Amino acid sequence: MWITSLISHVRHAEYGDLFRANIAGHILQVFDTGDRMSVPYARRIERLVSRHRMPFRLGVGAFERRLANGQTTDHQAWFEAAHVMRGSRWFRGVWVFPGNVSWAHLLETVK
């Protein structure tokens, strides 16, 4: 069984110990969290998620939302984080939440 996790979950030191024996891996959801993608931030997340010693996929969103302040979410920027996550021996690829949006072209950034 794979579970969904959030960045806030992997910040907890005990996260891996709580789940490791009972799951095959987890999908680290990085969209709709309020976190903005940047390469330095992705590196920090990679270190956090790797310390738990569990297989993971990067859960990315292909869709965008318009926020109350008029800005959009920029979920698609997280596809680029896959390059950073490849540095982890626990990384098992991406999991795409399409949100009724064409997304195959976004995988070009993952290659």
C-alpha positions as CSV (number, residue, x, y, z in Angstrom):
1,M,0.0,0.0,0.0
2,W,1.2,3.5,-0.8
3,I,0.0,6.5,1.2
4,T,0.0,10.2,0.6
5,S,2.2,12.4,2.6
6,L,2.8,16.2,2.8
7,I,6.0,18.2,3.3
8,S,4.8,19.0,6.8
9,H,4.6,15.2,7.6
10,V,8.2,14.5,6.5
11,R,9.4,17.3,8.8
12,H,8.6,15.1,11.8
13,A,11.6,13.0,12.8
14,E,9.5,10.0,13.6
15,Y,7.5,9.9,10.4
16,G,9.5,7.1,8.8
17,D,9.5,5.0,12.0
18,L,5.7,5.2,12.2
19,F,5.0,4.0,8.7
20,R,8.0,2.2,7.2
21,A,7.1,-1.4,8.3
22,N,3.5,-1.0,7.1
23,I,3.6,0.6,3.6
24,A,5.3,0.0,0.3
25,G,6.0,3.8,0.0
26,H,4.5,7.2,0.0
27,I,3.5,9.9,-2.5
28,L,4.9,13.2,-1.3
29,Q,2.2,15.7,-2.4
30,V,3.9,19.1,-3.2
31,F,0.9,20.9,-4.7
32,D,-1.9,22.7,-2.9
33,T,0.3,23.1,0.2
34,G,1.2,26.7,-0.1
35,D,4.8,25.8,-0.7
36,R,6.5,27.5,-3.6
37,M,9.0,25.5,-5.7
38,S,12.6,26.6,-5.9
39,V,15.6,24.4,-6.5
40,P,17.2,25.2,-3.0
41,Y,13.8,24.3,-1.4
42,A,13.5,21.1,-3.4
43,R,17.0,20.1,-2.1
44,R,15.9,20.7,1.5
45,I,12.8,18.6,0.9
46,E,14.8,15.8,-0.7
47,R,17.0,15.6,2.4
48,L,13.9,15.6,4.6
49,V,12.1,12.8,2.7
50,S,15.3,10.7,2.3
51,R,16.1,10.6,6.0
52,H,12.9,8.5,6.5
53,R,14.4,5.6,4.4
54,M,11.1,4.8,2.6
55,P,10.4,4.7,-1.2
56,F,8.6,7.8,-2.4
57,R,7.1,9.4,-5.5
58,L,6.8,13.1,-6.0
59,G,3.1,13.9,-6.2
60,V,2.8,16.8,-8.7
61,G,-0.2,18.7,-9.9
62,A,-0.7,19.5,-13.6
63,F,-3.6,21.9,-12.9
64,E,-3.5,25.5,-11.6
65,R,-5.9,27.3,-9.2
66,R,-6.7,30.9,-9.2
67,L,-6.3,32.1,-5.6
68,A,-8.5,34.7,-3.8
69,N,-5.8,37.3,-4.3
70,G,-5.9,36.8,-8.1
71,Q,-2.6,34.9,-8.3
72,T,-2.3,31.4,-9.6
73,T,-0.8,28.4,-7.8
74,D,2.1,27.5,-10.1
75,H,1.8,23.8,-9.4
76,Q,3.4,22.9,-12.7
77,A,6.7,24.3,-11.4
78,W,7.1,21.3,-9.1
79,F,7.7,19.0,-12.1
80,E,11.2,20.4,-12.1
81,A,11.8,19.2,-8.6
82,A,12.0,15.6,-9.9
83,H,15.5,16.4,-11.1
84,V,16.5,17.1,-7.5
85,M,14.6,14.1,-6.1
86,R,16.6,11.8,-8.4
87,G,19.5,12.3,-6.0
88,S,17.7,10.2,-3.4
89,R,18.1,6.4,-3.5
90,W,14.4,6.3,-2.3
91,F,12.9,8.2,-5.3
92,R,10.6,6.1,-7.4
93,G,9.4,8.7,-10.0
94,V,6.5,11.1,-10.2
95,W,2.7,10.7,-9.5
96,V,0.7,13.2,-11.6
97,F,-2.6,14.6,-10.4
98,P,-4.0,15.9,-13.7
99,G,-7.0,17.8,-12.5
100,N,-8.6,17.5,-16.0
101,V,-5.6,19.1,-17.6
102,S,-3.4,17.7,-20.4
103,W,-0.1,16.9,-18.7
104,A,2.0,14.5,-20.8
105,H,4.1,17.4,-22.2
106,L,5.0,18.4,-18.6
107,L,7.0,15.1,-18.3
108,E,9.5,16.5,-20.7
109,T,10.9,18.6,-17.7
110,V,11.3,15.4,-15.7
111,K,13.5,13.5,-18.2
